[in-house]
C-alpha cells in the first residue's frame, strides 16, 4: 500500500542504502530533531553524535526520498541489536521505519544472526511489536541520562525459506 503525505513523499519513493561516514552530520541532526526525544526523554541524546567511526564499525542504513535522508538505523553485530532507529518527523507514518527495520533484519539474516535485540524507546513499543518483535523484559533506568525503564524485545530470525515470526503490516 502506498501512502502519500502532504509533503508529497510516498512510501514507494523510499530508497534504503548503506550509510557512509560523510553522512554523519546529517544523521546526528535528524536524530536530535526527533520530537520523540523531547521533554522527559531528551536527556538520552544529550551530547550524542553519530560518528564516522560508528558508521565504519557497524552496518548503518539510511532511507532517502528525493535525495534527502529521512531515516536511519544501525545493527550492532557483536551482541546483535537494532540501534538508533530514527525517522524524520515529517515522514512518520509512511512506512520508513518499518522498511528500515525489515532491511536491518534481512541484513542480520545474511550474517547468520538468529536473534536481534531491541531496547525500545517506550512510546515505540507497539511499533516493534507490530513488526514481530517479542517483549522479553525491561531494562532498568541508568541515571542520570536515562531515568525511565525501557522495554526489551527480540526479533527471532529464520533462514530463507523458513517461516518467521514477523507479520506483514500495511502502513
DRENDO-1510 file (C-alpha; in Angstrom, 1 decimal, always signed):
<recs>
REC; n; res; u; v; w
REC; 1; UNK; +0.0; +0.0; +0.0 .
REC; 2; UNK; +1.4; +3.4; -1.0 .
REC; 3; UNK; +0.8; +6.3; +1.4 .
REC; 4; UNK; +1.1; +9.9; +0.4 .
REC; 5; UNK; +1.7; +12.7; +2.9 .
REC; 6; UNK; +1.1; +16.4; +2.4 .
REC; 7; UNK; +4.8; +16.9; +1.6 .
REC; 8; UNK; +4.4; +14.7; -1.4 .
REC; 9; UNK; +6.6; +11.9; -0.2 .
REC; 10; UNK; +5.3; +8.3; -0.7 .
REC; 11; UNK; +6.4; +5.1; +0.9 .
REC; 12; UNK; +7.2; +3.8; -2.6 .
REC; 13; UNK; +9.7; +6.7; -3.1 .
REC; 14; UNK; +12.0; +5.5; -0.3 .
REC; 15; UNK; +15.4; +4.0; -1.1 .
REC; 16; UNK; +17.5; +2.3; +1.6 .
REC; 17; UNK; +21.3; +2.1; +1.3 .
REC; 18; UNK; +24.4; +1.8; +3.4 .
REC; 19; UNK; +25.4; +4.9; +5.2 .
REC; 20; UNK; +28.8; +6.5; +4.6 .
REC; 21; UNK; +30.9; +8.5; +7.0 .
REC; 22; UNK; +30.2; +11.7; +5.2 .
REC; 23; UNK; +26.6; +11.5; +6.2 .
REC; 24; UNK; +27.2; +11.5; +10.0 .
REC; 25; UNK; +26.4; +15.2; +10.5 .
REC; 26; UNK; +23.0; +14.8; +8.7 .
REC; 27; UNK; +22.3; +11.6; +10.8 .
REC; 28; UNK; +23.1; +13.4; +14.0 .
REC; 29; UNK; +20.9; +16.4; +13.0 .
REC; 30; UNK; +18.0; +14.1; +12.1 .
REC; 31; UNK; +18.4; +12.3; +15.4 .
REC; 32; UNK; +18.4; +15.5; +17.5 .
REC; 33; UNK; +15.4; +16.9; +15.6 .
REC; 34; UNK; +13.2; +14.0; +16.6 .
REC; 35; UNK; +10.1; +15.1; +18.5 .
REC; 36; UNK; +10.1; +11.7; +20.1 .
REC; 37; UNK; +13.1; +12.7; +22.2 .
REC; 38; UNK; +11.9; +16.0; +23.6 .
REC; 39; UNK; +10.8; +16.7; +27.2 .
REC; 40; UNK; +11.5; +13.8; +29.6 .
REC; 41; UNK; +13.3; +11.8; +27.0 .
REC; 42; UNK; +15.7; +14.5; +25.8 .
REC; 43; UNK; +18.5; +13.6; +28.2 .
REC; 44; UNK; +19.3; +10.3; +26.4 .
REC; 45; UNK; +20.6; +12.3; +23.4 .
REC; 46; UNK; +22.5; +15.0; +25.2 .
REC; 47; UNK; +25.9; +15.3; +23.7 .
REC; 48; UNK; +25.4; +12.2; +21.5 .
REC; 49; UNK; +26.6; +12.3; +17.8 .
REC; 50; UNK; +26.7; +9.6; +15.1 .
REC; 51; UNK; +30.4; +9.4; +14.3 .
REC; 52; UNK; +32.3; +8.3; +11.2 .
REC; 53; UNK; +33.9; +5.6; +13.4 .
REC; 54; UNK; +30.4; +4.3; +14.3 .
REC; 55; UNK; +29.4; +4.2; +10.6 .
REC; 56; UNK; +32.6; +2.4; +9.7 .
REC; 57; UNK; +32.2; -0.1; +12.6 .
REC; 58; UNK; +28.5; -1.0; +12.2 .
REC; 59; UNK; +26.1; -1.6; +9.3 .
REC; 60; UNK; +24.2; +1.7; +9.3 .
REC; 61; UNK; +21.4; +2.1; +6.7 .
REC; 62; UNK; +19.8; +5.3; +5.5 .
REC; 63; UNK; +16.4; +5.8; +4.0 .
REC; 64; UNK; +16.3; +8.5; +1.4 .
REC; 65; UNK; +13.5; +10.2; -0.5 .
REC; 66; UNK; +14.2; +12.7; -3.3 .
REC; 67; UNK; +17.9; +12.8; -2.3 .
REC; 68; UNK; +17.0; +13.7; +1.3 .
REC; 69; UNK; +17.8; +11.4; +4.2 .
REC; 70; UNK; +14.5; +10.7; +6.0 .
REC; 71; UNK; +15.6; +8.0; +8.4 .
REC; 72; UNK; +18.4; +5.6; +9.5 .
REC; 73; UNK; +19.0; +2.6; +11.6 .
REC; 74; UNK; +22.0; +0.5; +12.6 .
REC; 75; UNK; +22.8; -3.1; +13.5 .
REC; 76; UNK; +25.2; -3.9; +16.3 .
REC; 77; UNK; +26.7; -7.3; +15.3 .
REC; 78; UNK; +28.8; -8.4; +18.3 .
REC; 79; UNK; +25.7; -8.7; +20.6 .
REC; 80; UNK; +23.1; -8.3; +17.8 .
REC; 81; UNK; +20.9; -5.3; +18.5 .
REC; 82; UNK; +18.9; -2.9; +16.4 .
REC; 83; UNK; +20.3; +0.5; +17.3 .
REC; 84; UNK; +19.5; +4.1; +16.6 .
REC; 85; UNK; +16.3; +3.8; +14.6 .
REC; 86; UNK; +15.2; +7.4; +13.7 .
REC; 87; UNK; +12.7; +8.7; +11.1 .
REC; 88; UNK; +12.2; +12.4; +10.3 .
REC; 89; UNK; +9.1; +13.7; +11.9 .
REC; 90; UNK; +7.6; +14.9; +8.6 .
REC; 91; UNK; +7.9; +11.4; +7.1 .
REC; 92; UNK; +6.5; +9.4; +10.0 .
REC; 93; UNK; +3.6; +7.2; +9.1 .
REC; 94; UNK; +4.9; +6.4; +5.6 .
REC; 95; UNK; +6.4; +3.1; +6.5 .
REC; 96; UNK; +10.0; +4.4; +6.5 .
REC; 97; UNK; +10.7; +2.9; +10.0 .
REC; 98; UNK; +9.1; -0.4; +9.0 .
REC; 99; UNK; +11.2; -0.6; +5.9 .
REC; 100; UNK; +14.4; +0.2; +7.8 .
REC; 101; UNK; +13.6; -2.5; +10.4 .
REC; 102; UNK; +12.9; -5.0; +7.7 .
REC; 103; UNK; +16.2; -4.1; +5.9 .
REC; 104; UNK; +18.3; -4.3; +9.1 .
REC; 105; UNK; +16.7; -7.7; +9.9 .
REC; 106; UNK; +17.3; -9.1; +6.4 .
REC; 107; UNK; +20.9; -7.9; +6.7 .
REC; 108; UNK; +21.2; -9.7; +10.1 .
REC; 109; UNK; +20.0; -12.9; +8.5 .
REC; 110; UNK; +22.7; -12.7; +5.8 .
REC; 111; UNK; +25.2; -12.5; +8.6 .
REC; 112; UNK; +23.8; -15.7; +10.2 .
REC; 113; UNK; +22.3; -13.8; +13.1 .
REC; 114; UNK; +19.4; -15.7; +14.8 .
REC; 115; UNK; +18.1; -13.0; +17.1 .
REC; 116; UNK; +18.3; -9.2; +17.2 .
REC; 117; UNK; +17.6; -7.4; +20.5 .
REC; 118; UNK; +15.9; -4.0; +20.7 .
REC; 119; UNK; +15.9; -1.8; +23.7 .
REC; 120; UNK; +13.0; +0.4; +22.7 .
REC; 121; UNK; +12.0; +4.0; +23.3 .
REC; 122; UNK; +8.9; +3.4; +25.5 .
REC; 123; UNK; +6.4; +5.1; +23.0 .
REC; 124; UNK; +7.8; +2.8; +20.2 .
REC; 125; UNK; +6.9; -0.5; +21.9 .
REC; 126; UNK; +3.8; -1.1; +19.8 .
REC; 127; UNK; +5.7; -0.2; +16.6 .
REC; 128; UNK; +8.2; -3.0; +17.3 .
REC; 129; UNK; +5.5; -5.5; +18.3 .
REC; 130; UNK; +3.7; -4.8; +15.0 .
REC; 131; UNK; +6.9; -5.7; +13.2 .
REC; 132; UNK; +7.0; -9.1; +15.0 .
REC; 133; UNK; +9.3; -8.4; +18.0 .
REC; 134; UNK; +8.5; -10.2; +21.2 .
REC; 135; UNK; +8.9; -8.4; +24.5 .
REC; 136; UNK; +11.3; -10.3; +26.8 .
REC; 137; UNK; +11.9; -7.9; +29.7 .
REC; 138; UNK; +12.6; -4.4; +30.9 .
REC; 139; UNK; +15.9; -2.5; +31.0 .
REC; 140; UNK; +16.1; -0.5; +34.3 .
REC; 141; UNK; +16.9; +3.2; +34.3 .
REC; 142; UNK; +20.6; +4.3; +34.2 .
REC; 143; UNK; +20.6; +7.7; +35.8 .
REC; 144; UNK; +21.4; +10.5; +35.2 .
REC; 145; UNK; +20.8; +10.3; +31.4 .
REC; 146; UNK; +18.1; +7.6; +31.4 .
REC; 147; UNK; +15.6; +7.9; +34.3 .
REC; 148; UNK; +12.9; +5.6; +32.8 .
REC; 149; UNK; +12.5; +1.9; +32.2 .
REC; 150; UNK; +12.8; +0.7; +28.6 .
REC; 151; UNK; +11.1; -2.3; +27.0 .
REC; 152; UNK; +13.5; -5.0; +25.9 .
REC; 153; UNK; +12.4; -7.0; +22.8 .
REC; 154; UNK; +13.8; -9.6; +20.4 .
REC; 155; UNK; +13.3; -10.4; +16.8 .
REC; 156; UNK; +13.7; -14.1; +16.2 .
REC; 157; UNK; +15.1; -14.5; +12.7 .
REC; 158; UNK; +15.0; -17.5; +10.4 .
REC; 159; UNK; +16.9; -18.6; +7.4 .
REC; 160; UNK; +15.5; -18.0; +3.9 .
REC; 161; UNK; +12.6; -20.3; +3.1 .
REC; 162; UNK; +11.6; -20.9; +6.8 .
REC; 163; UNK; +8.6; -19.2; +8.4 .
REC; 164; UNK; +9.5; -16.4; +10.8 .
REC; 165; UNK; +7.6; -14.5; +13.4 .
REC; 166; UNK; +7.4; -11.3; +11.5 .
REC; 167; UNK; +4.0; -10.2; +10.4 .
REC; 168; UNK; +3.3; -8.2; +7.4 .
REC; 169; UNK; +2.0; -4.8; +8.4 .
REC; 170; UNK; +0.4; -2.4; +5.9 .
REC; 171; UNK; +1.1; +1.2; +6.7 .
</recs>
